[in-house]
Structures are given as C-alpha cells and as structure tokens.
C-alpha cells in the first residue's frame, strides 16, 4: 500500500472512530442517559483518552519493531558478507526490493532449527528481513528465494504500518466502548439512588466489556492478518513465480511447528490453523490460492 494510501487509511479510520463515537454520544444524550454537561465533563476526555492511549501502544511498538525483533530472536544483521550464503541473501533481497520498489531492507539471520522468516519495520524504506538458519538448511535456494520474496512483499504492501493503524483503531474502540457501556450499565443500576459517581460494579463492567470487546477486536485483527498473508504469497509469486512459493509452503508443511517469540509471531512465514484467532491461514489454503493464480 503506497504511503499516501496508508495516510488516507489512517485519516479515514480516525474519522470513522470520531463519527461513531459522536453518534453514540448523540443517542445517549437524546435518551437522557447522558446529561447536558456530559460531553465536556466526561465523554470528550474519554474519547481523547481512548484515541491517544489506543494508538500509543501500537505506534510505539511499530517504531521499536526492528529493535525488539532483533533482540527477541537474536538476529544478526549482515553488514559485510562473511560467506557465499550471506552474499547470496543480500543480493537476492536487493534485487527483490528493487523490483518491489522499496528501499533495501536490513537482512539478518537468526539461529533456530525452525524453518521460518519474518519482516518488520516502521517504514517501507527502512525495514528488516530475517531468516532462520533452519530455513536456510531445510530449503532449496529457489524456495528460500520465494520466502524472501514473501517477506519483501509484506514490506512493499505496508503490512506492518497498516496492521499498527488497524490495531490502534481497535484499541480505541475497546477502550471507549468498554468504559462508556460500563458507565451506562452502572448508571442504570443506580437510577433512583442518591449515590454520585461510579459504584464498584462499574469496574466489574469495565473488565467484562474489555474482555468481550478485546476478543472481538482480536478476531478482526487476525482476519486482516490472514488476508495479508494471501497478498504476500501473491506478491512472492509475482517476484519469483508461483511454483517456488508453493514448493516452499509444501516444505513448511513437512516441518515441525516453529516457535517464534510473540513479538514477531504474526510476521513469520509459517503458522495458521482454521481458527478465528489464527494470524496465518492454513498452509493448504495458501497453496490452493497460489495454484489458482
């Protein structure tokens, strides 16, 4: 996704958040649940808190993603190739990055018996592509090249940025609606009493709604994550051909499940099950999609 489209996506999602929150405010005010002074006294600060706090975590994580990923897996960035494999990795990623229209990513290797790879970074022109030693040992060169193309396609598609923006929007929704509905529920239970301010039940409601809306937000985020895997597979097919990418996925089917740290698990090449909470589609579904190209 080009930078202009990502910025437009950011603005539109923020506008959508504010529009829906404004609609909720109007309904609550019209029904008398929210007093006239509620917007300035309570709801506007809550809206701002939800937006700022909701986006803060995801954007900070995005900004620190390369540093955190390197530390999480112990990745060693290739600066000066020490052998033929490292030289091949650099030249392959450089060629693919030029074809995809992005800046040259940092290329790293991390020591792991699992066959896996991931890409991360806050900008398309300052990203990181990392592969495991297990992947280099367990796949043919054309299969490794397809995996690299998959990761480069993630970068070219702006998946890390888009995922962070989406997560920020979802966070804002969860924070606002869990507290707004907790306030409404608590106020309804206190109607007719002389008590002012939230009762202890308000905090119980907040926890319950946080869990409910958090689960729904996770389902949405994981659905988007699965869709971007299909797009990255298609991008790899454009760069290297569908055959090598299918062969790489077949090789992953024969390997044991990899264990990436949680910080980069959603960005790995392998993973997925038939579940609403899976970050990757099943390998069989990805292979079937590639065969239709």
Buried (B, 14 or more C-beta within 10 A) or exposed (E): BEEEEBEEBBEEBBEEBEEEBEEBBEEBBEEEBBEEEBBEEBBEEBBEBBBEBBBEEBBEBBBBBBEBBBEBBEBEEBEEBEEEBBEBBBEBBEBBBEBBEBEBBBBBBBEBBBBBBBBBBBBBEBBBBBBBBBBBEBBEEBBBBBBBBBBBBBBBBBBBBBBBBBBBBBBBBBBBBBBBBBBBBBBEBBEEEEEEEBBEEBEEBBEBBBEBBBEBBBEBBBEBBBEBBBBBBBBBBBBBBBBBBBBBBEBBEEBEEBEBEEBBBBBBBBBBEEEEEBBBBBBEBBBEBBEEE
